[in-house]
Amino acid sequence: MKIYKISDILDNTEPVQHYIGIFEETPDADIEWPHRHNFYSIVWFTQGKGLNVIDFEEYEICPQRIFTTNPRQIHNWEYSAETQGYFILMETSFAQQYNIDFSTPYRDIDKEEISFMEAVLKKMLAEEDKQKQEIAISYFISLLKKGSAIYRSQDTLIFKYKKLLMENIHTNLPITAYSERLKTTPETLSELCKVQTGLSAKQLQLDMKITEAKRLLLYTSLNINEIAFKLGFEDNSYFAKIFRQKTSFSPTAFQKKYRNT
């Protein structure tokens, strides 16, 4: 599957650390759908309707809904002609300065927040000084965090844990190895994971592996045994069991149902 850079989306040969744009005024790039990004994105729809598909899950596009995607997530969407909004694209190195980790795919903006947050975005668009623009992006992200219940004081630890999980997605490190790197205990790590995600540290690890397995099943030529091995499962039957628990499908059935649909 094609993985795009910010410059690909903007049809621009110049690399950029971040970009802010108006959705309806930005020409559609000549890209494949679905696809992956190697950057973080924030898209705020202020008008219109449609469907946004992120990692095989469908979400309604509607006014005053902000969608967020992380690098590696598979993304596709369809939207009506009158759809309007704003978007922010951020290279990984830039975004991670702010401990960005979009744990949920979207957030709905309250009525009392709209005018102020939109004013911040418009100021970003008008700002020509890159440093001041970066400060404005940081402030906008802080507004998203402040207004969302998923962001708490322990977010930095969970962010680091999920980052480690993604970096080691092809290995089978025990939770104790992650907790040692994070300078905490397995019990504390698991409890914080449950508070924020509803899953234990181990189940979150398996969830991320199965999401990656879905991508590999649909968008690579690897067979099921190869995928299981690539994701650190030494036992193919255990991989199939976990996959069924997480998706209600066997790997083969999932592949047949969703490939080329």
N, C-alpha and C positions, 0 to 999 in steps of 0.2 A: 504494500500500500504506500502511496505517495505521502511523504512528510514535507510540509511546506514551511518556509521561513516567512518572516514578516514581509520581506521584499518581494516574495512570490505573490502574496495576497494583494499587495499594492501595485504589482506590475512595475516594480522599481528596482533598478540594478544596485542602488546604493544601500548598504546595510544600515539599519537604524536600531537603536536600543529600545525605542518605544515610539508609538504613533497614536494620535488621537484623531478621530474622524467623525463625520456625520454620515450615518448609515445610508440614507437615501441619495446622498450626493457622491458616494464612492462607487465608481464603475465596478461591475462584477468582473473578477479576475478569471482568466482562462485556466481553471483548475479542475481536478477530478473530484467527484463526490461519490461516496464519503471519502474523508481523508483525515490525516493527523496534522497537528501543528507541532513545531518545536518551541513554542512560546506560550505565554499565558494570555488569555483574552477576557475582556469584560464587555458585554453588549447590553445596552439599556434600550429596550423597545419602549417608545413613547406612544406609538400608534401602530395599528395593524393587527394581524392575526396569522397564525400558522402553526407549524410543528417543528420543534427542535429535537433532534435525536443525538444524545450523548452517550457513548458506550452502550448502545443497544436499548436505551431507555428513552421513551417518548415524553416530551414536555410541551405543554401548550405555550405558544407565543401570544402574549397579550399585553396591553398597555401597562406601563409602569412595572414591568418585570425585568430584572437584571439577571442575565445569564453569565456564568463564569465557567471557563474551561482551563484545565491544566495541560501542560505538554503530555503527549502520548495518547490522550483521549481521542477516540474515533468520533467524528462529528459529521452531521448532515442536517440539512433543514430545508423546509419549504415555507414560503410566506407570501402573503397577499401583496398586490401591487402598491397599495397605499401605506405599506409598512415604513415607519420612520424611527429614528433613534440616534444613539451615539455609540461609539465603540472605542476601546483602549486596547492596544496590543503591546505586550511587554516581553522583551527577551528574558530568558531565564535568569541570567546573571543580574539583570536590573531588578526583576520582580522579587528575587529571593532576598534582596536587601531588606524587604519589608515583611519577611516571614509569610509570604503569601502561600496559602494552600487552600484551594477552594473545595472544602469538604462537602458542600451541597451545591447542586447545579444551578440553583437560582434563588433569588430573593425578591419579594414583592415590596415596592416602595410605598410607604404610608403617605397619605395625602399631604400631611403637614411637612413632609420631608422634600416633596417634589421641587418646589420653587427654589429652595436653597441649594439642593444638590445639582439642579440644572444650571443654576448660576455659576457654580464652581466649574462645571464642565465647559460652559461657554467661555469662562475666563481662561481655561486651559487652551481652548481652541484659538483664542485671540492672542495668547502669549507667544512671542517670538523667541524670547530668551529661553534656551533649553534648560538651564539650571532652575529657573523659576517654574518652568513647566513641570520638571521632575518633582519639585516641592509640592506643586498643586496635585499631581498624581498621587503622591504620598498622602496628602490630606484627604483626597477623595477615597482612597483605600481605607483610611482610618474611619471615615464616615460609614463605609460599608461594614466594617468590623464592629463599630460602636452600635450600629442599629440591628445587628444580627445576633441572635441567641447562641449561635454555634461558636462564636468567638469568646473564649474565656481566658483566664490568666494562664491556664496550663496548655494553651494552644501551641506555644513554642515547642514544648516537648513532643506533643502529638505530631506537629509538623515535621520535626526532625525524625521521628519514628517512621512516618510514612515515606519520607525522603529516603531513609535507609532501606526500607522495604523495597522501594522501586529500584534503588541502586543494586540490590541483591535479589531481584526478582527471579533470577535463574539459579539461585542456590537454595539450600534448605537449612539456613541457620536457625538454631533454637532461640526461643524468646529470651533466654538468659544472656545470649550473646548480644542481643540488641539492648537489653536493659543495662548491661555493663558499659556499652559504648555511650549510653545516655546518662550514665552515673545515677541510676535509680534501681529499684528492685523490680523483679518480674511482677510481683503483686501490685505495686504502685502503678506500673505501666499499664497493666491490664485493667485496673480500676479506672484510670483516667481515660483509657480507650472506651470503656463501657459508658462513662459519663457523656463523652462527646459523640460517639458513633453508635452506641448500643451494642457494640461487639467487644469481645475480649481481644487482647493483643494477638492471640493465636488465630481467632476467627477473622480478624482484620487482615492478617497476613494471608490467610487462605482466600479471602474475598478478592484481594488484589491479584493473587495468582490466577484465580478463575477468570477474572476480567481479562487478564492478559491471555489466558487460554482461549477465550472467545475470539479475541482479535486474531490469534494465530490460526485458529480453526477456519475462520472465514476468509482471511486475507493472505495466507501463505500456502505453500504446497506441502508443508510438513504433515506427516501422518500423526495419528493420535499417540502412538508410542514415542515418536520423536518430540512431540509437544510436552508430554509428561516428563520426559528426561530433561528437556530444555528448561523446564520450570522447577527442576530440583526434586521431582517425585521419583523415588527409586522403585516404587511399586506401581505399575500401570493400573492395577485393579483399585488401589487406594485413590489414585487420581480420578478414575471414573466414578468412584463412590462419592468423593467430595464434589465433583462436578455436578452429579445428579442432585445432591443435597442442596447445592447453591442455586441450581437453575431449573430443577424438575425435569431435565432432559439428560439422556446419555450424551457423551461427546458426539457420537455419530448422528444421533437424532437431531441435535442442535445444528450440526453442520448441514444436514439435509434440509432442515426447515428454513434456515436463514441465508445460506450461501446463494448469492446471485438473486436475492429477492429485493 
